[in-house]
Amino acid sequence: MRIGIIGAKGRMGQALIEIAEEEKIEIGALIEKEGVKGEYKEIKYENDLRKVSDNVDVFLEFTDPEATLENTLKLMEKPKPY
């Protein structure tokens, strides 16, 4: 299973990255708000969920309520076939 972490640079996002590494869970995408740059183990931070949704089986979302709604609507535009 490949996970995507939305809010990856935040406190909870960093904790999720650490746990994923410990549990050997593959990270398919790291999502941050526009303007945030960087990478983790050759995975660049992305700000468009739609660009990386094919690389991810499930997203873990740790942002604020407004961003959560916006992110959910974006993901609904490109639903998974399960």
C-alpha positions as CSV (number, residue, x, y, z in Angstrom):
1,M,0.0,0.0,0.0
2,R,1.3,3.4,-0.9
3,I,0.2,6.4,1.2
4,G,0.1,10.1,0.5
5,I,0.5,12.5,3.4
6,I,-1.3,15.8,3.1
7,G,0.2,18.3,5.5
8,A,3.5,16.5,5.3
9,K,5.7,19.2,6.8
10,G,3.6,19.8,9.8
11,R,4.1,18.1,13.2
12,M,1.6,15.3,12.5
13,G,2.8,14.9,8.9
14,Q,6.4,14.4,10.1
15,A,5.2,11.9,12.7
16,L,3.4,10.0,9.9
17,I,6.5,9.9,7.8
18,E,8.5,8.6,10.7
19,I,5.9,5.9,11.4
20,A,5.6,4.9,7.8
21,E,9.4,4.4,7.6
22,E,9.4,2.4,10.8
23,E,6.6,0.2,9.6
24,K,8.0,-0.1,6.0
25,I,4.9,1.5,4.5
26,E,5.6,3.0,1.1
27,I,5.2,6.8,0.8
28,G,3.8,7.6,-2.7
29,A,3.3,11.4,-2.2
30,L,3.9,14.2,0.2
31,I,1.5,17.1,-0.1
32,E,2.0,20.7,1.2
33,K,0.4,24.0,0.5
34,E,1.5,26.1,-2.5
35,G,4.9,27.7,-2.0
36,V,6.3,25.0,0.3
37,K,9.4,23.5,-1.3
38,G,11.5,20.5,-0.3
39,E,11.7,16.7,-0.6
40,Y,12.1,13.7,1.6
41,K,14.1,10.7,0.2
42,E,13.7,11.9,-3.4
43,I,9.9,12.5,-3.0
44,K,9.3,16.2,-3.8
45,Y,6.6,18.0,-1.9
46,E,3.7,18.6,-4.3
47,N,0.8,21.0,-3.9
48,D,-1.6,19.5,-6.5
49,L,-3.3,16.3,-5.2
50,R,-4.5,15.5,-8.7
51,K,-1.0,15.2,-10.1
52,V,0.0,12.5,-7.6
53,S,-3.2,10.7,-6.9
54,D,-2.3,7.8,-9.3
55,N,0.8,7.1,-7.1
56,V,-1.2,6.7,-3.9
57,D,-3.7,4.1,-2.6
58,V,-4.8,6.2,0.4
59,F,-4.3,9.8,1.6
60,L,-3.8,10.7,5.2
61,E,-4.9,14.3,5.8
62,F,-3.6,16.4,8.6
63,T,-4.4,20.1,7.8
64,D,-7.1,22.4,8.9
65,P,-10.9,22.1,8.3
66,E,-11.0,24.4,5.3
67,A,-8.1,22.7,3.6
68,T,-9.6,19.3,4.3
69,L,-12.8,20.2,2.5
70,E,-10.8,21.6,-0.4
71,N,-8.6,18.5,-0.6
72,T,-11.6,16.2,-0.5
73,L,-13.3,18.0,-3.4
74,K,-10.1,17.8,-5.4
75,L,-9.8,14.1,-4.8
76,M,-13.5,13.5,-5.7
77,E,-12.6,14.8,-9.2
78,K,-10.4,11.8,-9.7
79,P,-11.9,8.9,-7.8
80,K,-10.2,5.6,-7.2
81,P,-12.0,2.6,-8.8
82,Y,-12.4,0.6,-5.6
